[in-house]
């Protein structure tokens, strides 16, 4: 336990700040890949592993094309009871955002460290990497794992391969801490998310001859209206969780494209939408409400135009939510290290925590920074948040010596 009650007011160790500057310097937007960043970390790990201390092992777990990679690191003995510290290395684009400074160069102003990913979530990764040397000098009785993933921002695509590798180990770790920005408050629940694309195929006709055709745009409008109605129904039903700031599952249409000219009944209309579902409710039961309406509407329209179709595909497979655990080992382990913090409860944004839980790990979300800064121009993490995370990382290492 850290004996300095004012640790949050202290500046972060130079190591984590330096690491953050190095990590922000890589344009690891998902469309570009993350291999250069992974190589930078591997080089540092290789140099550190050659010095005395606890065992330090690492391995890549790549995508099929070899263009992106997870990095799995173990510090300490290969024994049961380990803890995973999970973070994603990819960031969202900066295109069109009015940044006040170079988004890929860490800039400090007024106690804030600006740069793309500084908050989401290279700040957490920097704190982990900055503590490696300290952890290697401890008498660890249980290992620490760093699980650095790719493509979290476009659907949590990279983590499952790494989680599968962890679960298959002879001595799999005990629990996982996902360091998404929560202002260092533990989060024990999160919504899941599924991203969908619905394509409506109608029948073209002159717009003055409405009975002769079926407008795909009009059909899409009816479907979109039904999507909103389903969300209102969910908000009025008992399947709500007041721990979330939006206590019900939500549905949202974010993009619509269709039609060719004002005087042509549209042959095609496509819209992209999402379902953010409470973990206890799940995606399937919500989608079935939409699908029943879509099938009924399609049947009705085919009586007039047999070629009409309504097809929905999954664009991003369901990222599972994080369910509340009655006996939460991750919270029981972490809470004493967080001093007087109490569980924040639940967040609406998706993380890799549900994927860890689905694989059998006890999982919790807790990391530095404010999610309100994520994906924004002039994204930043407060210096005091970085310092608080550094202090937690030290106490966490000490806890694994017991």
C-alpha positions in Angstrom: 0.0 0.0 0.0 1.3 3.4 -1.0 2.0 5.4 2.1 1.8 8.8 0.4 -1.8 10.0 0.7 -1.1 12.8 -1.8 0.2 10.6 -4.6 -2.5 11.8 -7.0 -1.0 15.3 -6.8 2.5 14.1 -7.6 3.8 14.2 -11.2 3.9 10.8 -12.9 7.2 9.1 -13.0 9.3 10.1 -16.0 9.0 6.6 -17.4 5.3 6.7 -18.0 5.4 10.2 -19.4 8.2 9.2 -21.7 6.3 6.1 -22.8 3.2 8.1 -23.5 5.1 10.5 -25.7 6.6 7.5 -27.6 3.2 5.8 -28.0 1.3 8.9 -29.1 4.0 9.5 -31.7 2.8 6.4 -33.6 -0.1 7.0 -35.9 -1.8 3.8 -35.0 -5.2 4.6 -36.4 -6.9 1.3 -37.1 -6.7 1.7 -40.9 -2.9 2.0 -40.7 -2.1 -0.9 -38.4 0.1 -1.0 -35.3 3.2 -3.0 -36.2 5.7 -0.1 -35.8 4.3 0.6 -32.3 4.5 -3.1 -31.4 8.1 -3.2 -32.6 9.0 -0.2 -30.5 7.7 -1.9 -27.4 9.3 -5.2 -28.3 12.7 -3.5 -28.6 12.4 -2.0 -25.2 11.2 -5.3 -23.7 14.2 -7.2 -25.2 16.6 -4.7 -23.7 14.9 -4.9 -20.3 14.8 -8.7 -20.3 18.6 -8.9 -20.6 19.0 -7.3 -17.2 18.5 -9.1 -13.8 15.0 -9.4 -12.4 11.8 -11.3 -12.7 11.2 -13.3 -15.9 10.0 -11.2 -18.8 8.5 -13.0 -21.8 6.5 -11.7 -24.7 4.9 -12.9 -27.9 3.0 -11.5 -30.9 -0.4 -12.8 -31.8 -1.1 -11.5 -35.3 -4.1 -11.2 -37.6 -4.4 -13.5 -40.6 -2.7 -11.0 -42.9 0.2 -10.3 -40.6 -0.5 -6.6 -40.9 -1.5 -6.1 -37.2 -0.6 -7.7 -34.0 -1.5 -8.2 -30.4 1.3 -8.3 -27.9 1.1 -10.5 -24.9 3.7 -9.9 -22.1 4.3 -11.8 -18.9 6.2 -10.5 -16.0 7.0 -12.9 -13.1 6.7 -16.6 -12.6 4.6 -18.9 -14.7 2.2 -19.7 -11.8 -1.5 -19.5 -11.1 -3.2 -16.4 -9.8 -2.0 -13.9 -12.4 -3.6 -10.6 -13.3 -4.1 -9.3 -16.9 -3.8 -5.6 -17.6 -5.5 -5.1 -21.0 -5.3 -2.1 -23.3 -5.8 -1.5 -27.1 -3.0 0.1 -29.2 -5.2 1.5 -32.0 -6.8 4.9 -32.0 -9.6 6.7 -33.9 -8.8 9.0 -36.8 -8.2 12.7 -36.5 -9.5 13.6 -40.0 -11.4 16.9 -40.1 -10.9 17.6 -36.4 -9.6 21.1 -35.4 -6.6 20.2 -33.2 -4.6 23.0 -31.6 -1.4 21.0 -31.8 0.0 18.0 -33.7 -2.2 15.1 -32.6 0.7 12.6 -33.0 3.1 14.6 -30.8 2.5 14.7 -27.0 2.0 18.3 -25.9 1.7 19.5 -22.3 -0.5 22.5 -21.4 -1.8 23.5 -18.0 -1.4 20.1 -16.4 -2.8 18.2 -19.4 -1.1 15.9 -21.9 -2.6 16.3 -25.4 -2.4 13.8 -28.2 -4.4 11.2 -30.0 -4.8 8.2 -27.7 -3.4 10.0 -24.7 -6.7 9.2 -22.9 -8.0 6.3 -25.0 -6.0 4.4 -24.1 -2.2 4.9 -24.5 -2.1 6.6 -21.1 -2.9 3.3 -19.4 -0.5 1.4 -21.5 2.2 3.9 -20.8 1.7 3.5 -17.0 2.0 -0.3 -17.4 5.2 -0.1 -19.5 6.6 2.5 -17.2 6.3 0.1 -14.2 7.9 -2.9 -15.9 11.4 -2.3 -14.3 9.8 -1.8 -10.9 7.8 -5.0 -11.2 10.8 -7.0 -12.2 12.5 -6.0 -9.0 9.7 -7.3 -6.8 9.4 -10.8 -5.3 6.3 -11.6 -7.4 4.5 -14.7 -6.4 2.0 -14.4 -9.2 2.5 -13.1 -12.7 1.4 -9.8 -14.4 0.3 -10.0 -18.0 0.1 -7.1 -20.4 -2.4 -7.8 -23.1 -2.1 -5.1 -25.9 -4.6 -5.5 -28.6 -5.3 -4.2 -32.1 -8.6 -3.1 -33.8 -10.5 -2.4 -30.6 -11.9 0.8 -32.1 -13.5 -1.0 -35.0 -15.2 -3.8 -33.1 -12.9 -5.3 -30.5 -11.5 -7.6 -33.3 -8.0 -8.3 -32.1 -8.5 -9.3 -28.4 -10.3 -12.6 -28.8 -7.2 -14.4 -30.2 -5.1 -13.2 -27.3 -7.8 -14.1 -24.8 -8.0 -17.5 -26.3 -4.2 -17.9 -25.9 -4.4 -16.8 -22.2 -7.3 -19.1 -21.4 -5.4 -22.1 -22.9 -2.3 -21.6 -20.7 -1.5 -24.3 -18.1 -1.8 -21.6 -15.5 -4.2 -19.0 -16.9 -4.4 -15.7 -15.1 -7.1 -15.2 -12.5 -8.7 -11.9 -13.5 -8.4 -9.0 -16.0 -8.4 -5.2 -15.6 -9.2 -3.3 -18.7 -7.7 0.1 -18.5 -10.3 2.2 -20.4 -10.7 5.7 -19.1 -13.0 5.7 -16.1 -11.2 8.4 -14.0 -9.7 5.5 -12.0 -13.0 4.3 -10.7 -13.9 0.6 -11.1 -16.7 -0.3 -13.5 -18.3 -3.6 -13.1 -20.9 -3.4 -15.9 -21.0 -2.3 -19.5 -23.3 -2.6 -22.5 -22.6 -4.8 -25.4 -22.8 -3.6 -29.0 -23.7 -5.0 -32.4 -23.4 -3.1 -35.7 -25.7 -3.9 -38.6 -26.4 -2.9 -42.2 -29.9 -3.2 -43.7 -30.3 -3.1 -47.5 -33.7 -2.5 -49.0 -34.3 -3.4 -52.6 -37.4 -1.8 -54.1 -38.8 -1.4 -57.6 -38.0 1.6 -59.7 -40.8 3.6 -61.3 -41.5 7.2 -62.3 -42.4 9.2 -59.2 -45.7 10.2 -60.7 -46.7 6.6 -60.9 -46.5 5.6 -57.2 -48.6 2.4 -57.5 -46.2 1.0 -60.2 -43.2 0.8 -57.9 -41.9 0.4 -54.4 -39.6 3.1 -53.1 -36.7 1.6 -51.1 -36.3 4.9 -49.4 -39.9 4.8 -48.1 -39.5 1.2 -47.0 -36.3 2.1 -45.2 -38.1 5.0 -43.5 -40.7 2.6 -42.1 -37.9 0.3 -40.9 -36.0 3.1 -39.2 -39.2 4.3 -37.6 -39.7 0.8 -36.2 -36.2 0.8 -34.9 -36.9 3.9 -32.9 -40.2 2.5 -31.7 -38.4 -0.6 -30.4 -36.1 1.6 -28.4 -39.0 3.4 -26.8 -40.6 0.1 -26.0 -37.4 -1.0 -24.3 -37.3 2.2 -22.3 -40.8 1.6 -21.0 -40.3 -2.0 -20.1 -38.9 -3.4 -16.8 -35.7 -4.6 -18.4 -33.8 -1.5 -17.3 -30.7 -0.9 -15.1 -30.5 2.4 -13.4 -26.8 2.1 -12.9 -26.4 3.2 -16.5 -26.8 6.9 -17.4 -29.1 5.5 -20.2 -30.7 2.6 -18.3 -32.1 0.7 -21.3 -30.8 -0.9 -24.4 -30.5 1.6 -27.2 -30.8 1.4 -31.0 -29.4 4.1 -33.4 -29.3 4.6 -37.1 -26.2 6.5 -38.0 -26.0 6.5 -41.8 -28.6 6.3 -44.7 -27.9 6.2 -48.4 -30.4 5.7 -51.2 -32.1 6.9 -54.4 -30.7 8.3 -57.6 -33.0 11.3 -58.5 -36.0 13.2 -57.0 -38.4 11.9 -59.7 -37.4 8.2 -59.6 -38.8 5.8 -57.0 -35.6 4.5 -55.3 -34.5 1.0 -56.2 -32.1 0.7 -53.3 -31.6 2.2 -49.8 -29.0 1.1 -47.3 -28.7 2.2 -43.7 -26.2 1.3 -40.9 -27.4 1.0 -37.4 -26.3 -0.3 -34.0 -27.8 -2.0 -30.9 -26.2 -1.2 -27.6 -27.7 -3.9 -25.4 -27.8 -4.4 -21.7 -25.6 -7.5 -21.0 -28.5 -9.3 -19.3 -30.8 -8.6 -22.2 -28.5 -9.5 -25.1 -28.7 -8.7 -28.8 -30.8 -11.6 -30.1 -34.1 -10.8 -28.5 -33.9 -7.2 -29.5 -33.0 -8.0 -33.1 -35.9 -10.5 -33.3 -38.4 -7.6 -32.8 -37.0 -5.8 -35.8 -36.7 -8.9 -37.9 -40.3 -9.9 -37.3 -41.4 -6.5 -38.6 -39.1 -6.6 -41.5 -40.3 -10.1 -42.6 -43.9 -9.0 -42.3 -43.3 -5.8 -44.3 -41.3 -7.7 -47.0 -44.2 -10.3 -47.4 -46.7 -7.4 -47.7 -44.7 -5.6 -50.4 -43.9 -8.8 -52.4 -47.5 -9.1 -53.2 -47.1 -6.0 -55.3 -43.5 -6.5 -56.4 -42.0 -10.0 -56.0 -38.4 -8.7 -56.3 -38.6 -6.5 -53.2 -36.2 -7.6 -50.4 -35.1 -6.5 -47.0 -31.7 -8.0 -46.0 -29.8 -7.3 -42.8 -26.1 -8.3 -42.2 -23.9 -8.0 -39.3 -21.1 -5.5 -39.9 -19.4 -5.9 -36.5 -20.1 -9.1 -34.6 -21.6 -8.7 -31.2 -19.1 -7.4 -28.6 -20.5 -8.9 -25.4 -21.4 -6.7 -22.5 -19.9 -7.0 -19.0 -22.4 -8.6 -16.6 -22.5 -7.8 -12.9 -21.0 -10.6 -10.8 -22.5 -11.4 -7.4 -19.0 -12.5 -6.2 -16.6 -10.4 -8.3 -13.0 -11.5 -7.7 -11.7 -8.7 -9.9 -13.4 -6.0 -7.8 -12.4 -7.7 -4.6 -8.8 -7.6 -5.7 -8.8 -4.1 -7.1 -11.0 -2.2 -4.6 -8.5 -2.2 -1.7 -5.8 -0.8 -4.0 -8.0 2.1 -5.0 -8.3 3.5 -1.5 -11.7 4.9 -0.9 -13.2 4.6 -4.3 -16.5 2.8 -4.7 -17.8 1.0 -7.8 -18.9 3.5 -10.5 -21.4 0.9 -11.6 -21.9 0.8 -15.3 -20.9 2.5 -18.6 -22.6 2.5 -22.0 -19.4 2.4 -24.1 -18.1 -1.0 -25.2 -14.8 -2.5 -24.1 -12.9 -5.8 -24.3 -14.1 -6.6 -20.7 -17.1 -8.7 -21.8 -14.8 -10.7 -24.1 -12.6 -11.6 -21.1 -15.7 -12.5 -19.0 -17.2 -14.6 -21.7 -13.9 -16.6 -21.8 -14.2 -17.3 -18.1 -12.1 -14.5 -16.5 -13.4 -12.2 -13.8 -13.1 -8.7 -15.4 -13.4 -5.1 -14.4 -12.8 -1.8 -16.2 -10.6 0.8 -14.6 -8.2 3.3 -16.0 -6.9 6.9 -16.1 -8.6 9.7 -18.0 -12.1 10.8 -18.8 -14.1 9.0 -21.5 -15.5 12.5 -22.4 -12.1 13.2 -23.9 -12.0 10.1 -26.1 -12.3 10.6 -29.8 -12.4 14.4 -29.5 -10.1 17.0 -31.0 -7.4 18.0 -28.5 -7.8 14.7 -26.7 -5.9 14.9 -23.4 -5.2 13.1 -20.1 -4.7 15.0 -16.9 -1.2 14.7 -15.4 -2.8 13.8 -12.1 -4.7 10.9 -13.7 -1.5 9.5 -15.0 0.1 9.9 -11.6 -2.8 8.1 -9.9 -2.6 5.2 -12.4 1.2 4.9 -11.8 0.6 4.7 -8.1 -2.1 2.0 -8.6 0.3 0.0 -10.8 2.9 0.0 -8.1 0.5 -1.1 -5.4 -0.8 -3.8 -7.8 2.6 -5.2 -8.2 3.2 -5.2 -4.5 -0.1 -7.0 -4.0 1.1 -9.9 -6.2 4.0 -10.4 -3.9 1.7 -11.7 -1.2 
